[in-house]
Amino acid sequence: MKRHSLVGMSRVALMWILVVTFVVASFGLAFGQSNEVIVILPGGTLEKVLRKSWVEPFEKKYNAKAIVTTGLTMENLAKLRAQKGNPQIDVVIFDPPGAIPAANEGLLEKLDPGRIPNLKDQYPFDIVKHGLFATQWLSNQGLAYNTKFIKEPPKSWADLWKPEYKGKVLLPDISTSHGVFFVSIVSKMQTGTDLYNTEAAFGRLKTLRPNVLTFYTSHDQVAQLLNSGEAWLVPWVSDRALTQVAAKAPIAITVPKEGAIYFTSHIGIAKGSKKKDLAEKYLDTAISAEAQLMNAQEAFLGPANAKVKLEGYLAENLAYGDQLKKLVAPDWNKLDQIRNEWTERWNREIR
């Protein structure tokens, strides 16, 4: 009897040990998850900078964890649409072609300045008046080129059509925000002022096809092809090109005589985020003066925080201050309305 009692007691004790272990483990897992937020960053070299300027300061200040996934504007919009009502992402970033539809479709949380103090230091861009997203930086498209093969800076967007560049031109695909910017500037090149003239833009674009090597969908793809000399000329975003310049790559970028599209890039919180408190803290970190200054210095991104002051090379080359006078800001709602038509025309006539 005594032996059986001891065996029975051992089994009971073992059962309680297992129960307690399970409860403790579950509590620990739940606690860990409650201190995590899922965020999107672009990939490549910019991701490395943003991990340093956004992710690390956030994690250190709030003793939290930012789980990073990567994606560009239209990919991020597609994710929000697919996850509507049950978002698996907490903080999302995109250029206006993704940010505007996301705001209009109810995919973003209203931002509370009382909980996100750095909102008060943002430049007053009209595009954010609804309060559904903040501005994280400014940049612009320009003509980037390989300096080994093109010795003089291109003067006009029309240089893309030069016969000596046959098979050496890269174009942004229409599935990217940069494809939309490019169509818009071609419209302006053709008309002088109109950024939205579909017929003028596509009539000219159809004649560019013989010069096109390929249509890019990632910035790393551009850097590789431009550095190798497989491509010589490309409509590209200034911050990525200037990063290559800083790395001593044979690359330069210029703003043609017709000007270039400049754009604000944005950050928001997915509607229905289960980690809204942490998401607000992360967003506040991203738009802080400290983060914006680091992004300007290391990734050549124009600051959206008015407390950041740039001088010298940065002031002369970033989308900032007097440089904005050379650049063109479109009506993003108009571009959003016309985007589907441009996508259909591009896929039918250009690719």
C-alpha positions as CSV (number, residue, x, y, z in Angstrom):
1,M,0.0,0.0,0.0
2,K,2.8,2.4,0.9
3,R,4.6,1.8,-2.4
4,H,1.4,2.4,-4.4
5,S,0.7,5.6,-2.5
6,L,4.2,6.9,-3.3
7,V,3.8,6.0,-7.0
8,G,0.4,7.8,-7.1
9,M,1.8,10.8,-5.4
10,S,4.7,10.9,-7.9
11,R,2.2,10.8,-10.8
12,V,0.2,13.7,-9.3
13,A,3.3,15.7,-8.6
14,L,4.5,15.1,-12.2
15,M,1.1,16.2,-13.5
16,W,1.2,19.5,-11.5
17,I,4.7,20.1,-12.7
18,L,3.6,19.8,-16.3
19,V,0.6,22.0,-15.7
20,V,2.6,24.7,-14.0
21,T,5.3,24.6,-16.7
22,F,2.7,24.9,-19.4
23,V,1.1,27.9,-17.7
24,V,4.4,29.7,-17.1
25,A,5.5,29.0,-20.7
26,S,2.2,30.3,-22.1
27,F,2.4,33.4,-19.9
28,G,5.9,34.1,-21.1
29,L,5.0,33.6,-24.7
30,A,2.0,35.9,-24.3
31,F,4.1,38.5,-22.6
32,G,6.7,38.3,-25.3
33,Q,4.1,38.7,-28.1
34,S,2.5,41.6,-26.3
35,N,5.8,43.4,-26.5
36,E,6.3,42.8,-30.2
37,V,5.1,44.9,-33.1
38,I,5.3,43.9,-36.8
39,V,6.6,46.6,-39.1
40,I,7.4,47.0,-42.8
41,L,10.7,48.4,-44.1
42,P,12.0,48.6,-47.7
43,G,14.8,46.1,-48.4
44,G,18.4,46.6,-49.4
45,T,20.7,49.3,-48.2
46,L,17.8,51.5,-46.9
47,E,16.6,48.7,-44.7
48,K,20.0,48.7,-43.0
49,V,19.8,52.4,-42.3
50,L,16.3,52.3,-41.0
51,R,17.1,49.4,-38.6
52,K,19.7,51.8,-37.1
53,S,17.6,54.9,-37.1
54,W,14.1,53.5,-36.3
55,V,14.2,49.9,-35.1
56,E,17.1,50.0,-32.7
57,P,16.2,53.2,-30.9
58,F,12.6,52.0,-30.6
59,E,13.6,48.7,-29.1
60,K,16.0,50.2,-26.7
61,K,13.7,53.0,-25.5
62,Y,10.6,50.8,-25.0
63,N,12.2,47.5,-24.2
64,A,10.2,46.1,-27.1
65,K,10.8,44.1,-30.3
66,A,10.1,45.2,-33.9
67,I,9.6,42.2,-36.2
68,V,10.6,43.4,-39.6
69,T,9.1,42.3,-43.0
70,T,10.1,44.0,-46.2
71,G,8.1,45.4,-49.1
72,L,7.6,48.4,-51.5
73,T,4.7,50.7,-51.9
74,M,2.2,48.6,-54.0
75,E,3.1,45.4,-52.3
76,N,2.4,47.0,-48.9
77,L,-1.0,48.3,-50.1
78,A,-1.9,44.8,-51.4
79,K,-1.0,43.3,-48.0
80,L,-3.3,45.8,-46.2
81,R,-6.1,45.1,-48.5
82,A,-5.8,41.3,-48.1
83,Q,-5.6,41.6,-44.3
84,K,-8.5,44.1,-43.9
85,G,-10.3,43.5,-40.7
86,N,-7.5,41.3,-39.3
87,P,-4.2,43.0,-40.0
88,Q,-1.0,40.9,-39.5
89,I,1.1,44.0,-39.9
90,D,1.0,46.9,-37.4
91,V,3.1,49.7,-39.1
92,V,3.2,50.2,-42.8
93,I,5.1,52.5,-45.1
94,F,4.5,53.6,-48.7
95,D,4.7,56.4,-51.2
96,P,1.6,58.4,-52.1
97,P,0.3,55.9,-54.8
98,G,-0.1,53.4,-51.9
99,A,-0.8,55.8,-49.0
100,I,-3.7,57.7,-50.7
101,P,-5.7,54.5,-51.5
102,A,-5.0,53.1,-48.1
103,A,-6.4,56.2,-46.4
104,N,-9.4,56.4,-48.8
105,E,-10.2,52.7,-48.3
106,G,-10.2,52.8,-44.4
107,L,-7.1,50.7,-44.0
108,L,-5.4,53.0,-41.6
109,E,-5.9,54.2,-38.0
110,K,-6.4,57.9,-37.2
111,L,-3.2,59.2,-35.7
112,D,-3.5,60.9,-32.3
113,P,-1.1,63.8,-31.8
114,G,-1.6,63.4,-28.1
115,R,0.0,60.0,-28.2
116,I,2.5,60.7,-31.0
117,P,4.2,63.9,-29.9
118,N,6.5,64.3,-32.9
119,L,3.6,64.8,-35.2
120,K,3.6,68.5,-34.2
121,D,7.0,69.0,-35.7
122,Q,6.0,67.8,-39.2
123,Y,6.0,70.1,-42.2
124,P,2.3,70.9,-42.9
125,F,1.9,68.8,-46.1
126,D,-1.6,69.0,-47.5
127,I,-1.5,65.3,-48.2
128,V,-1.6,64.4,-44.5
129,K,-4.4,66.7,-43.4
130,H,-6.8,63.8,-42.8
131,G,-4.4,62.5,-40.1
132,L,-4.4,58.9,-41.3
133,F,-0.6,58.8,-42.0
134,A,2.5,60.8,-41.2
135,T,5.4,61.8,-43.5
136,Q,8.6,59.9,-43.0
137,W,10.9,61.6,-45.6
138,L,11.0,63.4,-49.0
139,S,12.8,62.2,-52.1
140,N,12.6,62.8,-55.9
141,Q,13.0,60.9,-59.1
142,G,15.8,61.9,-61.4
143,L,17.9,60.5,-64.3
144,A,20.6,58.3,-62.9
145,Y,23.4,57.2,-65.3
146,N,26.6,55.2,-65.4
147,T,29.4,57.7,-65.7
148,K,31.7,55.3,-67.5
149,F,29.5,55.3,-70.5
150,I,27.7,58.6,-70.3
151,K,30.2,61.4,-69.7
152,E,27.9,64.5,-69.7
153,P,24.8,64.7,-67.4
154,P,21.6,64.2,-69.4
155,K,19.9,67.5,-70.1
156,S,16.3,66.2,-70.7
157,W,14.1,63.3,-70.1
158,A,14.0,63.0,-73.9
159,D,17.6,61.7,-73.7
160,L,16.2,58.3,-72.8
161,W,15.1,58.1,-76.5
162,K,18.6,58.7,-77.9
163,P,19.5,55.9,-80.4
164,E,22.9,55.4,-78.9
165,Y,21.2,54.1,-75.7
166,K,19.4,51.3,-77.5
167,G,19.1,48.3,-75.1
168,K,20.7,50.3,-72.3
169,V,17.7,52.0,-70.6
170,L,16.0,50.7,-67.5
171,L,12.4,51.8,-66.7
172,P,10.4,51.4,-63.5
173,D,7.6,49.0,-64.0
174,I,4.1,50.5,-63.6
175,S,3.5,48.1,-60.7
176,T,5.9,50.3,-58.7
177,S,5.2,53.9,-57.5
178,H,8.2,55.0,-59.6
179,G,6.5,53.8,-62.8
180,V,3.6,56.2,-62.0
181,F,6.0,59.1,-61.4
182,F,7.8,58.4,-64.7
183,V,4.6,58.4,-66.8
184,S,3.6,61.7,-65.1
185,I,6.9,63.4,-66.0
186,V,6.7,62.2,-69.6
187,S,3.3,63.8,-69.8
188,K,4.9,67.0,-68.6
189,M,7.7,66.7,-71.0
190,Q,5.3,66.3,-73.9
191,T,2.8,69.0,-72.9
192,G,4.9,71.5,-71.0
193,T,2.7,71.6,-67.9
194,D,0.2,68.7,-67.8
195,L,1.2,65.9,-65.5
196,Y,-1.8,63.8,-66.2
197,N,-2.2,63.6,-70.1
198,T,-2.5,59.9,-70.8
199,E,-2.5,60.2,-74.6
200,A,0.5,62.5,-74.7
201,A,2.5,60.3,-72.3
202,F,1.7,56.9,-73.9
203,G,2.0,58.1,-77.4
204,R,5.7,59.0,-76.7
205,L,6.4,56.0,-74.4
206,K,5.5,53.5,-77.1
207,T,8.5,54.8,-79.1
208,L,10.9,54.2,-76.2
209,R,10.6,50.4,-76.2
210,P,13.6,49.7,-78.5
211,N,15.9,51.4,-75.9
212,V,14.6,49.4,-72.9
213,L,16.8,46.6,-71.4
214,T,14.1,45.7,-68.8
215,F,11.5,47.0,-66.4
216,Y,12.7,47.1,-62.8
217,T,10.7,46.2,-59.7
218,S,13.4,46.7,-57.0
219,H,16.1,49.2,-56.3
220,D,18.7,46.5,-55.8
221,Q,18.0,45.4,-59.4
222,V,18.7,48.9,-60.6
223,A,21.9,49.2,-58.6
224,Q,23.2,45.9,-59.9
225,L,22.5,46.6,-63.6
226,L,23.7,50.2,-63.5
227,N,26.9,49.3,-61.6
228,S,27.7,46.5,-64.0
229,G,27.3,48.7,-67.1
230,E,24.5,46.5,-68.5
231,A,22.3,49.5,-68.1
232,W,23.4,53.1,-68.6
233,L,20.4,55.3,-67.9
234,V,17.4,55.0,-65.7
235,P,14.7,57.1,-64.0
236,W,15.6,56.4,-60.4
237,V,15.0,57.8,-57.0
238,S,17.6,60.3,-55.8
239,D,18.3,58.8,-52.3
240,R,19.2,55.4,-53.8
241,A,21.4,57.0,-56.4
242,L,23.2,59.2,-53.9
243,T,23.8,56.2,-51.8
244,Q,25.6,54.7,-54.7
245,V,27.6,57.9,-55.3
246,A,28.7,57.8,-51.6
247,A,29.9,54.2,-52.1
248,K,32.1,55.4,-55.0
249,A,30.0,53.6,-57.6
250,P,30.3,54.9,-61.2
251,I,26.8,56.5,-60.9
252,A,25.5,60.0,-60.9
253,I,22.0,61.5,-61.0
254,T,20.6,64.8,-62.4
255,V,17.3,66.7,-62.5
256,P,16.5,67.3,-66.2
257,K,15.4,70.7,-67.5
258,E,11.7,69.7,-67.3
259,G,12.0,69.1,-63.6
260,A,11.3,65.9,-61.7
261,I,8.6,64.5,-59.5
262,Y,9.3,64.9,-55.8
263,F,7.3,62.9,-53.4
264,T,6.6,62.6,-49.7
265,S,6.8,59.1,-48.3
266,H,4.5,58.0,-45.5
267,I,4.0,55.8,-42.5
268,G,0.8,54.7,-40.9
269,I,-0.8,52.2,-38.5
270,A,-2.9,49.3,-39.9
271,K,-6.6,49.7,-39.1
272,G,-7.4,47.3,-36.3
273,S,-3.8,46.8,-35.2
274,K,-3.8,44.7,-32.0
275,K,-0.5,46.5,-30.9
276,K,-1.7,50.1,-31.5
277,D,0.1,51.4,-28.4
278,L,3.5,50.0,-29.5
279,A,2.8,51.0,-33.1
280,E,2.3,54.6,-32.0
281,K,5.6,54.6,-30.2
282,Y,7.4,53.1,-33.2
283,L,5.8,55.7,-35.5
284,D,6.8,58.5,-33.1
285,T,10.4,57.2,-33.2
286,A,10.4,57.1,-37.0
287,I,9.4,60.7,-37.4
288,S,11.6,62.1,-34.6
289,A,14.2,64.7,-35.5
290,E,17.0,62.3,-34.5
291,A,15.8,59.6,-36.8
292,Q,15.2,62.0,-39.7
293,L,18.7,63.6,-39.4
294,M,20.3,60.1,-39.4
295,N,18.3,59.2,-42.5
296,A,19.4,62.4,-44.3
297,Q,23.1,61.8,-43.4
298,E,23.2,58.0,-44.1
299,A,20.4,57.4,-46.7
300,F,20.1,60.9,-48.4
301,L,16.4,61.3,-47.5
302,G,15.0,64.8,-47.2
303,P,13.6,65.4,-43.6
304,A,9.9,65.9,-43.0
305,N,10.6,67.1,-39.4
306,A,11.0,70.9,-39.4
307,K,13.5,70.7,-36.5
308,V,16.1,69.1,-38.8
309,K,18.4,71.6,-40.5
310,L,20.7,70.6,-43.4
311,E,23.8,72.3,-44.7
312,G,26.3,71.9,-47.5
313,Y,26.2,68.8,-49.7
314,L,23.0,67.5,-48.1
315,A,21.1,70.8,-48.5
316,E,22.3,71.0,-52.1
317,N,21.3,67.5,-53.2
318,L,18.4,66.3,-51.1
319,A,14.7,67.1,-51.6
320,Y,14.9,69.9,-49.1
321,G,14.7,73.7,-48.9
322,D,15.5,75.5,-52.1
323,Q,16.0,72.3,-54.0
324,L,12.3,71.8,-53.9
325,K,11.9,74.7,-56.4
326,K,13.4,72.5,-59.1
327,L,11.0,69.8,-58.5
328,V,7.3,69.1,-59.2
329,A,4.7,67.8,-56.7
330,P,1.6,66.3,-58.5
331,D,-1.9,66.1,-57.2
332,W,-1.8,62.7,-55.7
333,N,-5.5,62.2,-55.7
334,K,-5.5,62.8,-59.5
335,L,-2.7,60.2,-59.9
336,D,-4.6,57.8,-57.8
337,Q,-7.7,58.2,-60.0
338,I,-5.8,57.7,-63.2
339,R,-3.5,54.9,-62.0
340,N,-5.6,52.0,-63.2
341,E,-5.9,53.4,-66.7
342,W,-2.2,53.9,-66.8
343,T,-1.5,50.4,-65.6
344,E,-3.8,48.9,-68.3
345,R,-2.2,51.0,-71.0
346,W,1.3,50.2,-69.9
347,N,0.7,46.5,-69.8
348,R,-1.0,46.5,-73.2
349,E,1.3,49.0,-75.0
350,I,4.7,49.3,-73.3
351,R,5.7,45.9,-71.9
